[in-house]
Amino acid sequence: MKFLSLRLGRALTAVLLACGILAAATAAEGLYGSLSRRAVPGRVLPLARLEEGDLVGRLSAPRVGLDTPVYEGIDSATLAQGPGHLPATTLPGSSGGAVIAVSRGETGDRLSELKLGDSVQMRTPFGLRSYRVVERRVLEPEAILFETMARGDVTLLTPYPPGEVGPAPSRLLLTLEK
């Protein structure tokens, strides 16, 4: 009898573990599945209005070890989670000039290591897009005009220099194009 209950207990544990794995996979697909779908060329995907803090996509630059989610908005709570998409600009992956702000810390440090010609990828609901760094500028904070700085497909903006103590005196602006 004890042997049967031990075998039954192990079988039940295996079934519960399998159900847990299946539930976790379903939840992960719900959270990240839209980022892995490929866009159909010439077809605009319908998107709901994004709210502050919603996931926009994933930014990666293999050479510098950058791989981070990008969120909608640029308030301090959003930027504490990771880079933020400036809502007044187009979404990354669509046509036009998207602007992504990156705060200090590990992500900003890695971003400042990017050089001209480096490869940067962005995974969004529009699909995976590959870009190259085509421009690297250091600007004074007062010189930044969001309306005119989105020159390429994506513009990345972070405090500069990365190791500065206190308020950073400048901003690093990286222009990315397909």
N, C-alpha and C positions, 0 to 999 in steps of 0.2 A: 504493500500500500504506500509506504514511504517513497519507494522507487518511482511509482506511478505519479505521485504528486510532485516529485522533483522534476520528472520529465515534462509534466504538464506545465509546471511553473516556468521552465526554460522555454518551452514552445510559446507560452503566452508572452513572455518577455521579448522573444524574437518578433512576434507579431506586433506588439506595441512599439518596439523600436522601428520596425518597418513603417508603421503608420506615422510615427513621428518624423521620419525622414521624408516620407511622401508629403506630409503637411508642410514641412519646411521648404521643400522644393517648390510646392505650389505657391507658397507665400513669396519666395524669392522670384519666381517667374512673374508674379503680379507686380512686385516692386521694380524689377529690372528688365522684364521682358520687353517693354516698349522701347528700351534703349538698344536692343539687339535686332530689332526688326529692320529690314532694309526698305528704304524708300523706293517707290516706283518712279523711274525717271519721268519728268513731265507732269507728275501728279502731286498736288499739294496735300499734305496730310492735315486733317482737321485737328486743331489743338484747342483745348479749352484755355481760358485766360489763366495764366500762371499767377499764383499768389506768392508773396514774400516767403522765402524759405523752401519753395518747391524745387525738386530736382530738375535741372535743365539738361544735364549731360555729364560726361566724364572727360577730363582733360589729361592727356599724357604726353610726355616727352621722354622717350627711352634713354637718350644719351645722358640726361641729368638725373634720371631716376624719379621723374615726376609722374604721379598717377593719382588724381584727386577728383572727387565729384565737384560739380559746379552747380550752384543754387541760384534761384531767382532773387534778385534784390541786392542792395548794398548797405543795408543797415548793419549796425555793429553785431547784433545777434547772428545774422546770416553770415557775415564775414568771419565770425568766430568758428563756424562750422567748416568753411572752405571758401574758395573763390566765388564771387557773386556777379551775375549778369546784370548789367545796367538796363533796367526796364525800358528806358526810352529808346533803346537801340534794337535792331533786328535780333532774332534768335540765332545763336550759333548754328551753322549748318544750312540755314536758309540764305538766300542771296541778300547781299547788303553788308553793312559794317556792324558787327556785334562788338560790344565792349565788355570785357570781363575784368573786374577789379580783384586784386589779390592782396590780402593783408600781409603783414610781417609774419615771420615764423618760418617753419621748414619749407612750406610751399613757395613763399616769396623768395627765400634764399635760393631754392632750386631754379626758380624762374629767372633770377638774375644771372645764372650760369649759362643761359641760352645764348648762342652766338648766331651770327648771320648764316643762313643756310641750314640751320638745325631743323629737324623734322619734329612736328607737333601734330598729334591726332586729337580729334574731338568726336566722341560718340554721342549722338543725340537721337531723338525720334526720327530725324531726317536720314539717319544712317551714320556710317563712319566716314569722316572727312579727314584727309591728310593735308597739312599745310607746311609751309616753309617760313622761317623767320626771314623777312625781307628788309626790315628796318628796325633799328635799335637806337632810341633817342633818350637822353636824360634831360628832363625839363624841371623848371621851378614849378611848384604847385599852382601858383597864380597864372601860369602860362597854359594851363590845361583847359581847353574848351571842348566839351564832349561833342558838340555839333560838328566840329571840324577834325577831330582826331581819328575818327573811324575811317581811315583811308583804305585799308585792305579788307579782306573778308572777316578777320577777327583782330581786335586790338586788345592786348594784355597790358594792364597797368598795375604797378606795385611800388611801394616806398623804396627809396634808394639813397644811400647804399644800405644793403641789408643788415649789416652789423652795427649800425648807428645807434647810440644810446640816446633816448629822448626822441622828440619828433624828428623824423627824417627830413633833411633839407631839400631833397629832390624826389622826383618820380621817374621810374624807368618805364618807358613805353615801347612795347614790342609790336610790330605790325606783322601779321601772318597772312599769307596768300596761298591759294591752291596751286 
